[in-house]
Amino acid sequence: MAATLPDQLNPLRDSLARMILTKVAGPDPHAERDRVHNTPGPRWFAPDQPIRRVHGDASMFAGGLRALLLQSLHPLAMAAVAAHSGYQGDPWGRLRRTSYFLAITTYGAIPDAEEAIAHVRSVHERVRGTSPDGVKYRASDPHLLKWVHVAEVDSFLAAHQRYGAHPLNAEEQDQYVADAALVAGKLGVIDPPTTVAEVQQLLKDYRPELRGTTEARQAARFMLIHPPVPWAARPAYAVLTAAAVGLLPWWTRLPLRLPYLPLAERTVVRAAGDGLTRTIRWALASPTLTAPTPAGTGAET
């Protein structure tokens, strides 16, 4: 009997999933998944909590890019990233470390999550220096930590509400922010936001500190124009970056020298972003793979 069209697509689906997973979770993503999901012990978040839905959805790809662009607008946060993160020399390594942290704190056993947090806090203690305009910074500064957290929560939620398989209602959105606050507090954020309204107010409070530095614009060009992505994947990556930029607030565009095309973003970009996110979700849900999701976990969609 001839293979059906879905059967014929399985090799393509599996190949796409493996390509994504090796970038996000390293050469052995299944070993990482086993550690995250199969290590016995209590978890911080129950299976039905919104943070598991958000961090397990393919929309996190656009949300993660948006978060990096938004975070770069704080001169001290960007100075620390430029001087210490090695994002240009090892971007995939940084992605994998971030993915693992999100996975283990969202889905992992509490001892493993606490170990990951302790490691990040020790790294933050060593990251300190002086920005190009002469201001001292340290990555463990609660004020900078709160900015990074607010930018992430706002970005992940914005991406999920636009491209997620199951967007959250208003109560669930507040619960997601409260879920994320638990991890933020353990990382050293003082009084993290616990509602969407608090996140929005903090974005307004930080705006006087934000500006587009040379380092921020260089980071944006690296991520959007000169990424270390194979040429065959460039068209899909271009859609992903357009979706991420389209999620940014309008006031971020000029400082980062990014276009603001509201009509195109509401139509062409949104349709293309939705199509790409659906394709990634389809690939990672392959029945022949036990596929980790964007956060390096198991499929949650």
Summary of the structure (lengths in Angstrom):
residues: 301
radius of gyration: 18.8
end to end distance: 31.9
largest distance: 71.7
contacts: 986
relative contact order: 0.19
helix: 68%
strand: 3%
